[in-house]
């Protein structure tokens, strides 16, 4: 076997596709790809343009990656996918996959083809890795019991409302929601039933939210809701409707039928807010004021409520010292 033939045999045996593109997006050469799960070696593309093979938008994107590699003389690493909507033009006998994710590594070559500079493009099928990464990302952001945001991801979303480029002209409000007498429920009918009630409350809340609002479980039986596009009065009206909806929706928890109630605190997110801790504190203060009024209540944050809570805390501390 001649040396050149040996090299081509090795290249065509590579598990990943290796493409050589000209700077205008012409397929110069194609090698390998036996394990890329496309069922097609792509050699018929040689001599064709990216715009002959791929949808226009994808072809433009691919050409921009090639251009970036050549203009910077640096390797580019990109992630992209093919699905039924944007699949390359495969032969009729090749089944079109639902979705395949690739990592492309594009490196300039010291070769000129028909007067054009060239790059080598190595395409690795990373579909399994992509879905694993997506699943791990979900697990890091989602509360396992309820399926809503966990505290970290919710506070991150809330922080975005304070960014300088965030559309502050849109109203935003925050609700803090706490399940009333939850410890008593847990102690009376058990933690399994308690978990069922937490899931139930999360589900009822989600059913009332629009696509631009967010819910997070930020404590054991405590939820926070970010309402986009709602003024304080609108958010308070929504909170009252939510309170009634929860009260009127019994929960089947094992062998028990429970009618939980919630206490809610409401605050607006102001243009001069710079720290989400302040926003959370205001909503939390209003929520505890709802509990102090007998629970199953909705309260708007105000400075009067702040002073009332402070006086209550001072009274408790004074009594504790006497005891």
Secondary structure, 3 states (H helix, E strand, C coil): CCHHHHHHHHHHCCCCEEEEEECCCEEEEEEECCCCCCCCCCHHHCCCEHHHHCCHHHHHHHHHHHHHHHHHCCCEEEEEEEECCCCCCCCCCCCCCCEEEEEEEEEEEEEEECCEEEEEEEEEECHHHHHHHHHHHHHHHECCCCCCECHHHHHHHHHHCCCCCCCCCCCEEEEEEEECCHHHHHHHHCHHHHHHHHHHHHHHHHHHCCCCCEEEECCCCEEEEEEECCCHHHHHHHHHHHHHHHHCCCEEECCEEECCCEEEEEEECCCCCCCHHHHHHHHHHHHHHHHHCCCCCEEECCHHHHHHHHHHHHHHHHHHHHC
